[in-house]
Amino acid sequence: VELDRVGDSKKKKKNSSSSGAVAMMKEKEKSSAGKIKSHFLRRLRKATHFANLLEEMAKATADEGTVVEAKAYSSWMRGNFALETGNWHGACEEYGSALAICRALGTTSATLELQDYFTARADHLIA
């Protein structure tokens, strides 16, 4: 009877240590996933910032077509950032703006190639 108790306590220690190791691994995976997500958000915030700068620079120095394209791109990037941060209303507004601009560019662009490009962008990436 005494030997059974010793064997049982060894099994309990083994099970508790392995379940503790599993719990530690899961916690490490969570913290690793959190680090990846925060890294991704920092990069996306930076990309959104530069898209906004591009739009401002285009307004100051570029022709009207480039300004409109830059505005569509920056709206799309702001929509991506808003979506990833959980700002659903802001994402909807920004994606709607980018969609409207791309559809307008798809009907008014000078070449058939550009019309196809903006129509496809509106239909597949935004809508």
Salt bridges, closest charged atoms under 4 A:
GLU55 OE2 - LYS59 NZ 3.78
GLU55 OE1 - ARG78 NH1 3.43
GLU56 OE2 - LYS59 NZ 3.72
GLU84 OE1 - LYS37 NZ 3.19
GLU93 OE2 - HIS89 NE2 2.68
GLU94 OE1 - ARG78 NE 3.20
